[in-house]
């Protein structure tokens, strides 16, 4: 009967963990137990960060759309309301991209959206 030595599996697992903690400070990069602790924490931070990134981008898009709206004589809330009522389905990411990269197209969009509101106010008076 031969004895089974299990060092290879453990070394492989340790090496994989220590490769992921490369660049960390102090013993966190070369001591397995500390490396495991901070690696789990890094996964938690990464999970939360993926959620926060969505919020941050939405805030950025809204700020860009609002700035472009104000240049064209309207506000963000009026634009979004008018888009919803007129049935134009553009999300904030696309609107922000239009505002930054294609200002004339965004201006036409704000005019198109403002036109029905102006007509309704004129006909009602």
N, C-alpha and C positions, 0 to 999 in steps of 0.2 A: 504494500500500500504506500502511495506517495502522498506527501503533504502538499496542500495547495497554499501557495503564497499569494496574498492579495494586494501586494504593493502597487502593481501596475494600475489598477482601477483608481485607487486613491490618488496616486500621483497625477493621473490624467485629469481627475476632477479638480484637484488643487491647482494644477497648471492652468486649467480653463478659467477658474475664478481669478487667479492672479493676473492672467492676461487682460481680463476685463477691468482690473483695478490699476492697470499701468498708468502712471502719471499722477496717482494720488499721493498725498503727502505722508511722510514718515512710515510707520509700520503698517499703515493701511494698505500699502502696495505690496508688501512682501511677507506679511504674517497672515496665514490662512484664516484664523478665527476673526481677526480684526477686519480682514478683507471681506469676509462673508457679511459681517454686520453692516459695513458701509456700502457694500454692493446692493443689499436689500434696500437700504435707505435710498440709494440712488435710483432704484427702480420705482420707489414710491414717489420721489420727486419728479421723475420722468412721467409717471402716470398723471399726476396733478398738472404738470406743465403742459401736457397735451390738451387738457381741458381749458387751462388758462389761455393758451394760444388762440383758441377759437373766440374767446371773449375779447382778447386784445385786438384781434383783427377786425372784429365787428365794430369795436369802438373807433378804430382807425378809419374804417370805411365810412362810418357815420360822420366823423369829423371832416373828412375830405369832401363828402357829398354836401354837407352843410356849408363849408367854405365856398364851394363852387356855386351853390344855390344863391348865397348872399351876393356873390359877384354879379349874378344874373338877376338880382332883384326879387328873390323869393326866399323862403326858408325851407329847411329840411322837412319839417313836419307837413307843410303845405304840399311839397313835392310828392312825398310818400303817399299822402291822402289822395292827391289827384291821380297818381299812377294807379292806385288801388281802385278808385271809382271809374277810371277810364278803361280798366282792364288790361293795362300794359304790365306784363309780368317780367320785370327785370329785378334781380336781386341786388343787394347792396354791394356785393363784390363787383358786379358788372358796372353798376352806376358809378362806383368810386374809380374804376379803371377808365371809364368814359370821361369822368371829370378831370382826371390827371393827364391822360394821353390824348384825348380828342375833345378839346374845349369847345370848338364850334358845334360838334354833334350834341354835346351836353346842353349848349345854349339853345339849340333847336328843340331839344327834348323839353326843356323848361318852358319855352314858348308854346309848344304844342300842348303841354299840360296846363299852362296858365290860360290858354285861349278859351276852352270850354267854361271855365269859372268866370271869366270876364264876360262872355256872351250871356251866361245865365243871369249874372248880376244886372246886365244892361237890359235884358228882356223882362226881368222881374220888376224893374223900376218904372 
